[in-house]
Structure formats: structure tokens, C-alpha cells
């Protein structure tokens, strides 16, 4: 089985695909509105802290499990759990990962559909009332139609395979995204009044931020943005050879992910503040980016059309390279678990997850609740289970992670101790505080209030 497994063509191809998985709507759409909601720089600092202390160790744990087993999540856990405490029960965690992939991709495709639509609308020029417009198109048949189109593209790429599909697209889309994001951030700096945006974004107001809710949000955001806690990174690493330096690659992926989120803030906040739209930031919700920015672009004339198009194009690229990693988790599970061929798995899984997305396309309230459940329960819970598994259950993770690496045993032992103690302690706290309000939001939704 392992012998015939697909492989990445190049190291750079794997890295760009993994960075492509991490960098996506989470870095631009979600990061901006969470930062606005969490009060600016202090939220960013917390999110950076979670990325470094919790995200990075779990990233290396996922890459280690994937490469070491050469299997998709369920098989990878079965492989390393065999003969260890818990044994086959750990397969259940792999099944939870696949379920998380279904949930996340289902609403991710809907938001990605909005970005596709907005890229086109930007070229034609945004209309007078972006708030009302977003209300009309964000839910219903329109939303489903664009979701469907986006998912069709995602399926087509994954259908092409690891090297010829995922890697090829990442090699083009990711460099393009970097250039676009940096270019727009530089452009935003030239606008009159942009300083107010930097002040808002870069001034830390810690007094405001040390609330439980903001800490829980920052943790969920870190998991989502790094694609952790559901086996996406694990799956990508399962197509690697033995000679990759996994600790270094984890660092590169996490640093790139934070870097793009940070620069995305440098484009979004100056744009919004330069055009006097800070009011739209205050009552930020899922739709913030899709309301405030079109207003900004609409008031910028021709330049607004060009910059608006490029902005949403960057979002589309980010969304696509993330969505293919989500779908790949499901597709590889179908291939390893049911013995399906790639083509069949891509079509069946793609169709199932697209249909499930109908719920999120139906109502943004449903979308928001699925997002909260996926992050606060599935990703954070999945991350905790991964830390316990690699820290306590797996045999000699240090040797497995360190193979091919220039990092010495000392650093890898630190990593293992983080997974054993600090990471679980932090995540238990996050779960204890994040799960009750999340379950409440589910109850409210079902109760119709
Ligand atoms: N990291 C992606 C983003 O920021 C989303 C994602 C989550 C992708 C989980 C894969 C797995 O947009």
C-alpha cells in the first residue's frame, strides 16, 4: 500500500501546498473581523502566542504522524496506536477528523463562493448599498450557486492528484497571493488617512482584551488559520519522503501563515479607515469584510475597481488552496478506508460536502454556528487529542520527528514536553471556556431564537 502512494514532486511543492492550506479565508476574512471584534493589536498578540506555543508543536505532531505512517488520518492513528494504550480506539479520532473536514469545508465553500462573486462584481463596480447587497446574496440560491461553482473547481484540482493537481495549483496561486497581498498593503499605505487604520490595528489595548472570550477566540483562530486539529497537515505530510526536515518546515509554515494574516491586516484596516468606514468595523460580524471593503472600493473610482478585483482575487486563491486540503482529507480517507480510486473518491466526497453546504448557504446564522462548533469543539478538541497521543501514547516521537532534521534532540525533547504538559493544560482551559457558549449557540439556533 505505502509503495504505490502518491508523492509530492518537490520539497518546494510540498511547502507551498502546506502554506496554501494554512493561508486562506482564515487569514483575511476571519482574521480581520476577529481582530476588529477582539480590539486590534492585543488580539493579534494573543493569536501569535497561541500560534507559537500551541500551534507550532501540534503542527510538528501532525507532520510527524503523516510522514511516519504514510497514511491518511484514520490509518495513521491506527498505525501508531497499535500495541499502545488505547489501541484501536484511537481510530475514532481519525473519524472525528474526517467529520470535522466535512463540517468546515461545507461552509468554507459558501464563503469562498461569496469571494468569487465579489471578484466579478468588483470589476463591474460595487453598487451603492453594499450592506443590503450582502444581505441579499449571502444566503439562498445565489449563495448556493457560487458555492457549487467553487466546489466544482476544488473537486477538479483534487481529482488531478497530489503532484499534478494540488502541487501544480499551489505553485502558481501562492506566489501570486503573496504578491497581491503585499502590493495592496503598499497601495493602502499611500492613501490619505491610512494612519488611523494603523493606529487602530497596531495599538494594543490589553485591558480590553484579557477576557476569556477573546482568549478562546484567539485559540480557535490559531487552529483554524494553521489548518490544525483535523488532519489536513497530517494528510499532506503523508505524501512526503523521509528526508524532509519537519521541524524547520513547521516553522516555515507557521511563520508564513502569521505573516500573511499580519499583512492582510495592513491592507484591510488602512483601506477602511482611510475612507472613514470605521463604523462598519465596530459592529463586525461574518459579513464585515464583504460590506466595509466594497464601500471603500466603490468610493475609489476606477482604482477601486482594479484594487477591489485584485483583493478578492487574492481571497479566491487563498480559499482554493485551503479548500483543496480540506477535500484531500476526505478523499484520502475514502481511498484508504474504502479502497476507492482517487477519481471516484473526489467526486463522491465533493458531492456530499457540497450538498451539506446547502445548510450554510441557506442562512448565515447556521454558517456562524457551524463555524463555532467546528473551531471550538472539533479543532481545539482534535488538537488536544493529538497532543496527548503524540506526547504520551506514541512510541519515540522524538526519533520519528527528528529523522531528516538538523534540529538536535534537545529541541525535540522540548517539543515533546510541550505536547505532554503545556499544550494540554492550555487546551483544557480553552475547551472548558469555549464549549459551553458554543453549545448554547447551537441550542439557540435550534430553539429558533
Ligand atoms: N487554514 C485555512 C484558512 O485559514 C482553513 C483550513 C482549516 C484549512 C482547517 C484546512 C483545515 O483559511
Boltz pocket constraint, residues with backbone or C-beta under 6 A from the ligand:
constraints:
  - pocket:
      binder: B
      contacts: [[A, 20], [A, 21], [A, 22], [A, 23], [A, 24], [A, 25], [A, 26], [A, 27], [A, 104], [A, 223], [A, 224], [A, 225], [A, 226], [A, 227], [A, 228], [A, 230], [A, 232], [A, 318], [A, 322], [A, 323], [A, 325], [A, 326]]
      max_distance: 6.0
